[in-house]
Amino acid sequence: MRISAAAAIAAILFAAPALAQATQVERLKGTIVSFAPATQMLQMKTDAGEAKTVTLLPGARIIANQKATLADIKPGDFVASAGLKKADGKIHAQEVRIFPEALRGAGEGQYPMDTPNRSMTNATVEAVNGASVSAKAGTLKLTFHGSAKNAAGECTGHATGPGKGTCTGQTEIVVGPDVPVTKWILGDASWLQSGKAVSLFAMVGSDGKLSSHGVVVEHDGLKPLP
């Protein structure tokens, strides 16, 4: 099933090795019923009306979405972008998300997604061309570490770790005027309040219990992922 660019970025960010190896992963969206700090158990009601209990794993990230613009992106920022290669041979962004410094290197690399010519790039910004307060479109020049070079000599795949890999690649991504640009803000468990909207990816254990490496939650008017 195809997922949105925003959801793909979240999946990669929360895809610790355990998540990547999980036999089943559920994407859950809904409303918080309660959160118990002592047990790290999040009770929620999904948009489909189901009651779910999810245990937040050690180091789980609590994140809110903040609207941004292309002009907010600066050289040195670490960003993620799902993009589609079009007939002009260029990758056109479907969404761009700015990561906080604490998440630099998360999901680093460039790799294919679920449909032909669609890719995910998590990389460091080398240059922003054409962006200004009045100009909403431009081009991002990005650099990243990857796992191997393909037949065309291009660096691809996931980095072996933040800032680590067997190759280094560069790419340019076209950001159109209607492409959403957002910024992730790191928070804490105090944001997990009853009635707040929440979005997460949960691993399903062999016992059927759910656990997660992070959630995106409504905070101060900042909505979770679509």
C-alpha positions in Angstrom: 0.0 0.0 0.0 1.3 3.4 -0.9 2.0 5.8 1.9 2.3 9.5 1.9 5.7 11.2 1.6 5.2 12.5 5.2 4.5 9.0 6.4 7.5 7.6 4.6 9.8 10.1 6.3 8.4 9.2 9.7 8.8 5.5 9.0 12.4 5.9 8.1 13.1 8.1 11.1 11.5 5.6 13.5 13.0 2.6 11.7 15.5 1.5 14.3 16.9 -2.0 13.5 14.1 -3.7 15.4 11.5 -1.9 13.4 13.2 -2.7 10.1 13.2 -6.4 11.1 9.7 -6.5 12.5 7.4 -9.0 10.7 4.5 -6.6 11.0 4.3 -2.8 11.4 1.1 -0.8 11.9 0.6 2.8 11.2 -1.8 4.3 13.7 -3.5 7.7 13.7 -6.0 8.9 16.3 -6.4 10.6 19.6 -4.7 10.1 22.9 -6.8 8.6 25.7 -4.1 8.6 28.3 -0.4 8.2 28.9 1.2 6.5 31.9 4.8 7.7 32.4 5.6 4.9 34.8 4.9 2.2 32.3 5.4 4.3 29.1 2.0 3.0 27.9 0.1 5.2 25.5 -3.6 4.5 25.3 -5.2 5.8 22.1 -8.4 5.6 20.0 -7.7 5.3 16.3 -9.6 7.3 13.7 -11.3 4.0 12.9 -12.6 3.8 16.4 -10.3 1.1 17.7 -8.7 1.1 21.2 -5.0 0.6 21.0 -2.2 0.4 23.7 1.3 1.2 22.6 4.4 1.0 24.7 7.0 3.7 24.0 10.5 2.1 23.8 13.5 3.6 25.6 14.7 6.8 23.8 11.3 7.2 21.9 11.1 10.5 20.2 8.2 12.9 20.8 7.8 15.2 17.9 5.6 18.0 16.6 5.2 19.4 13.1 5.9 23.1 12.4 5.1 24.7 9.1 8.1 26.2 7.3 9.2 27.5 3.9 12.0 26.9 1.5 13.6 30.2 2.7 13.9 28.6 6.2 16.3 25.9 4.8 20.0 26.9 5.2 23.3 25.2 4.1 24.3 22.7 6.8 20.7 21.7 7.6 19.8 18.0 7.6 16.6 17.4 5.6 14.5 14.5 4.3 12.6 14.6 1.0 10.5 12.1 -0.9 10.8 12.8 -4.6 9.8 11.7 -8.0 12.1 11.6 -11.0 10.2 13.1 -13.9 10.6 13.2 -17.7 13.2 16.0 -17.4 15.5 13.6 -15.5 15.3 15.7 -12.3 14.0 14.6 -8.9 11.0 16.7 -7.9 10.2 16.9 -4.2 6.9 15.8 -2.9 7.7 17.1 0.6 10.7 18.5 2.4 11.2 18.1 6.2 13.8 19.9 8.2 15.2 17.8 11.1 16.4 19.2 14.4 20.1 19.0 15.1 19.6 16.1 17.5 18.3 14.0 14.7 21.0 14.8 12.2 21.9 11.7 10.2 18.6 9.8 10.8 17.9 7.6 7.8 20.8 9.1 5.9 21.1 8.1 2.2 19.2 8.0 -1.0 17.1 4.9 -1.8 14.0 3.8 -3.8 10.5 3.9 -2.4 7.4 1.9 -3.2 6.8 3.1 -6.8 9.1 3.4 -9.9 11.2 6.6 -10.0 10.2 7.5 -6.5 13.0 7.9 -4.0 13.8 9.1 -0.5 16.7 11.3 0.2 17.9 12.1 3.8 20.9 14.4 3.4 22.8 17.5 4.4 22.0 20.7 2.5 25.0 22.1 0.6 23.2 24.9 -1.2 19.7 26.4 -1.6 19.2 28.0 -5.0 16.3 30.3 -5.9 14.8 30.5 -2.4 13.8 33.8 -0.9 11.0 35.2 1.2 9.1 36.0 -2.0 10.2 33.0 -4.0 8.6 29.7 -2.9 10.3 27.5 -5.4 13.9 26.5 -5.9 16.5 23.7 -5.9 18.2 22.0 -3.0 21.8 20.7 -3.6 22.3 17.8 -1.1 25.2 15.6 0.0 24.8 12.2 1.7 26.6 9.0 2.7 25.4 5.7 1.2 26.1 2.0 1.2 27.3 1.4 -2.4 27.6 2.7 -5.9 25.2 1.5 -8.6 26.0 0.5 -12.2 25.9 4.2 -13.1 28.5 5.0 -10.5 26.0 6.8 -8.3 26.1 6.5 -4.5 22.9 4.8 -3.2 21.4 3.1 -0.2 21.4 3.7 3.5 24.5 5.1 5.3 26.0 2.6 7.8 25.5 5.3 10.4 25.0 9.0 10.7 27.8 10.6 8.6 29.2 7.2 7.7 29.1 5.1 4.6 31.2 3.4 1.9 30.4 6.2 -0.6 29.4 9.8 -0.7 26.8 11.1 -3.1 25.4 14.4 -4.3 22.0 15.2 -5.7 19.7 18.1 -6.6 16.0 18.2 -5.8 13.6 20.6 -7.4 11.2 22.1 -4.9 8.0 23.4 -6.5 5.9 26.3 -5.1 3.2 23.9 -3.8 5.5 21.4 -2.1 5.0 21.4 1.7 8.0 22.3 3.7 7.9 21.5 7.4 10.1 21.3 10.4 10.2 18.7 13.2 10.3 20.0 16.8 11.5 17.7 19.5 9.5 17.6 22.7 8.9 15.3 25.7 6.3 13.1 27.3 4.5 16.1 28.8 3.1 16.6 25.3 1.2 13.3 25.4 -2.0 14.7 26.8 -5.5 13.3 26.6 -7.4 14.5 23.6 -4.4 15.3 21.5 -4.1 14.0 17.9 -1.3 11.5 17.4 0.4 9.6 14.6 2.9 6.7 15.0 4.3 3.5 13.6 4.0 0.5 15.9 5.8 -2.8 15.8 3.6 -5.9 16.5 5.3 -8.3 18.8 4.9 -12.1 18.7 2.5 -11.7 21.6 0.5 -9.2 19.7 1.5 -6.2 21.8 2.4 -2.9 20.2 5.6 -0.8 20.7 7.0 2.3 19.1 10.2 4.3 18.7 8.4 7.6 18.5 5.2 9.6 18.0 4.2 12.8 16.2 1.7 14.6 18.3 -0.4 17.7 18.3 1.2 20.5 20.3 0.4 24.2 20.4 -1.6 24.0 17.3 1.0 21.9 15.4 -0.7 18.9 13.9 0.7 15.4 13.4 1.4 13.8 10.1 -1.4 13.6 7.5 
